[in-house]
Amino acid sequence: MSTSEGMPSGSGRPPGPVAAARRLGDVLAGAGGRLGDVVSPSWLVARVDPMNFAGALAETAVAVAAHPGTAVTATAQLAGAALRAAADAVPGTRVPGTRAPGARSADRRHRNPAWEDNPWYALCRREHEVLAGWARTVVEDVELGPVARRKLAFLVEQAVVAADPVNWPWSNPDVPAAALRTGGRSVLRGLRNLVRDVAMNGGMPRQVAADACVVGHDLAATPGAVVFRNDLVEVIQYAPTTPTVHRTPLLLSPPWINKYYVMDLAPGRSFAQWAVEHGRTVFAMSYRNPDGAQRDLTLSDYLQQGLFAALDVVEEITGESRADVAALCLGGTLATAGAAWLAARGDRRIASLTLLNTMLDYSEPGPLGVFTDARTVDRLARRMRATGYLPASSMKAVFDALRPADLVWRYVLDGWWLGEDPPAFDLLAWNVDSTRMPAAMHTEYLAELYVENRLAAGTMELAGERLDLGAVRCDTYVVGAETDHIAPWRSVYAGARLLGGDVRFVLTTAGHIAGVVNPPSARSAHRVGTRPLPAAPDDWFAAAARRPGSWWDDWAIWAGERAGPQAPPPPLGSTAHPAIEEAPGSYVRAG
């Protein structure tokens, strides 16, 4: 502004009284608005019950009151089943060593013969199975809307898992056996672990040994250099290991919900290393861990300052105008949105896409739907206003809650009741290395994709372009995982059918992360079906051939056929983008 009333203080002249009054008013208004957010009832509700479980319980109470017969019948059946289970646990009424109906023999925690042969432990187990069956039946039979039903089912499953007698020292035969075997040392070590976790881990059991896996040494250890850095992302270029490489470079687009190195996990278990060893010039994006200063970043920012900035760096260093992109989960959603954006501009710089456990159609979100309905997203947005981000601990808690037996109660038993030290395991070390989410981007992502499903509908806009997945006509390799609870494979399949190019859909065993960190192994298997993809995913599954081995081998052939001729590898960095520091860089280490 040209007048002294609006002159900034850095100009050496103090602001006039009118400007000073205006600034004071702005400050007070802003503070008042923030205070209003903090003390408003809606903010308080968002803090106390951000997932609106209370609303689901209230709807359940109304439904049960309106139709009490279902609950009465189920409860009567519960009483009879409980009496039969108690009788079955009495010595002499069953054959020792036999397994109860519905026994979960696959769970290693239930393999102690005492679960069958000891009356107390047999009773605990049978009664829990009866109670769990009753609770699940009530959820199935009560008349609820889809959102309330999903939330009620989630709450019931959390309670069922928590109530499992294997989780508690008085009802698990392994706990006194360990105490007897160790002369009580397991009890003392468990109490030590419990006190440590309450004091230093937010009251949650520690999943992995602290500092057992070091980033840059045990994790994210593939040699390379950071060749670019902006306020959002670092770009890593990996050092070649073959005398020649395919001319088309490969860019890895990871999710930013966790650190990037799930795609460069550990030596021998790194997809980045695998690609380098198969003659690719590989780059990877490593996002910063945002804080309140990045609260206003949007998906358009992640597209332009992240994916497109990285593609520009790849082109400048290699001299190649086109690059293949391999992307995981949310990083795959962004990469596909980027391909659609480029298609709208007539830009073909993405030569091929590899999408790993990536949803493009969010109409069936699986267990994550508990946290992504419209009201919950609104409450989450209110909660993030104060800080400008969602804490890393909240993100981790969500993912742990999706698999409570594996990611919570297993470590309660092992660490607190059996006194065992947590393991040193690369995937667990990565899992606890959580990140924050910028408020604007996180709200936009949930609302646009989970609530509105606008990417699949063709109505989503980023950076001034409407995104049409059918316009993405490059060849695409899509991987789903059979037991994925974050990106259910049928939803991944539904999204793959929206793409306009040739799509190879591969279904691997294991889950969301283990299905991606999938080096060749005798335990690995995958399915490959015919193209074009049939409308029903189960039809594809029925016709798909099951093959032994990892999809990594299949991908290496598919990608190699599209990666161009061989040439000497490009230099590590360039004059415009020199090596800044060794991989894995600074952003991945930031807390």
Steps between C-alpha positions, in 0.01 A plus 500: 500500500629850423375698798664525838187347656579168338880514494662185639705539815810377317505824301641688799186713552246408767143435387249777547229478764233385256714216369603405853137486608411289199783256571401474864144431391618230258709336771213505752254374240733215405563412862130519572426269209756249619370526856149450369615183326658374819210562737210430263289191567573365153875519565459325835296222342760462226771458763311258724338284231653587161371180339137553615474163668250651744265572210526140381426369849202734533361379168552142618311567824206645308498206259507244782223684688285504186555127433594335830409151387829450312711590802285292736526195275876537460544543875294190574716307255806644671389366839447152362830498313685625810358214709600245237850647481535482879391137501742420220787637707433263791746209517355174375251659261738520206805329361827667610701643214203547266433842366182696561276594207627818338841470661757740357791260458673739262561743788826397662384646829232229536720197437567411864320167572371654824240689296333160456621289789476742794139568613563866592671597176257292294211678670651845435553422137161346436311776677688761299411326176134492603502867599675599177246311292213665684643850456560452129152361452343803666697730271384308193135489604436851633354743245752781448617734230825402325718753686367407845523128420863535393590688816309262727667200338838665551431567869373149558803348329733714713321374812502138382873509430576675829292249699683200358630311806836458330564871565478484880736338753225336706351321200805410289687180591823625343540775762535283814699246298750771403519624861570149624755432228693823566473500877281811491735703282240522222265676743765752602603567139136540402436753775810688386372505143153609614636793703731600213219498245261694723768761565660520156266351238164655573383195693520275194718188484822548308494316169867509410826544682609863520782580256511136391480604135687815401387705201786524252662181627242228559214682327499723190852375431517486120793723395416828332485874547245774557503705179213739570320652796213744530270580791300183447713225353852370451584304187746213537691354208634151562845398383505252209629145552492379140731608215204605289144603584170535319472850364159570653551600865277384784355731766366355827197686639447391863215592734568783742288345775820316598865551411596425141738214575236228498603496133866474604451302817814297562775327300344204324150632578515825305294557185732791414804272524322235291427751224858632502637146475273442200659779303283799588602856579289546811389817676285523812301775667542552874241736651571723796318436827270804508414713800275798558692712251374273220138503617371651174665257260246340267495201268579740215816601688598134542440452128698802382772531764528124540433278200545755222808656660654154525418419138671824394812400694501152347474644148775757556749247642435214256413699189198274448167670437296207632520304826334195646335552840457230766279610784353363822164563668429875526814563296334295226181700522703818456704352214184396316343840563820649360477282191140614448605863549776463242262326260268800521794716387610259226819423693625139476801521729381200707589200285349228721344466844551236766235529772551301819199453729355824366134594516352720231138406568415562867140380493595194708777623731508197729577539872627855452141600427451515878715813505402662171128581499397863450430581865825346619700689238335825611586429863854413406535830316384687811748310710790596271424872505695570816829342390468496121576129474392156613756360747703199393377312806141536378584357159680206657214436742255477209706240317568303820127495576431338164703197612480507881592135560817524291611856575384557860405195704777279372750741651301536822538126547860468389634817660293551816389154609780279363777755555649465153693778330344635179646362178736672259296481179529735205129522417410575862774762521356670192146467639583695817685769302176689444443843349265795544238608247447866397149607592389633160638209296372236740149646509494539122626146443237345728213715373579482128587130486341311789186709550425617144699246294555777247811354333308193389201713400716721278404819685818560701711805415862564592711799402239625252430176313214253527633147532373229264645157581387372163742744337794319667597279207852394593563133583436434868606218731263479798569291809240409762553291814260228609488593870545875464284675761592856394454473123273195453602324183150508349498877538846518343365288215197727454729800465726322252203451268452878477835554328505547125815309411609138507486375862672194639341414836698279738379372835764411756472320828542672840379845597540870431872527571625140499341466159723781374817409689492173314845382390522162328429225750371144508207630707398759242223455248295720271220482245497640148182511295401578145430839347277691461389486861149356550249710690485275807825456696398151609466398135854620445615307808337179385676517162838629624783251513679466835876516456770423755747776580487874541332750272836681498626250242191548285528879528869499402411332170198723435686821586815399316305451177384863519811670633683561174841394374814469710748786540775603741351624828462877540713681757390528861353849493580780255626854490150630558425235762823398671512245778405679823568215742505125510176305502268468683516876562377731772120497467473133590691556824292796616266426789 
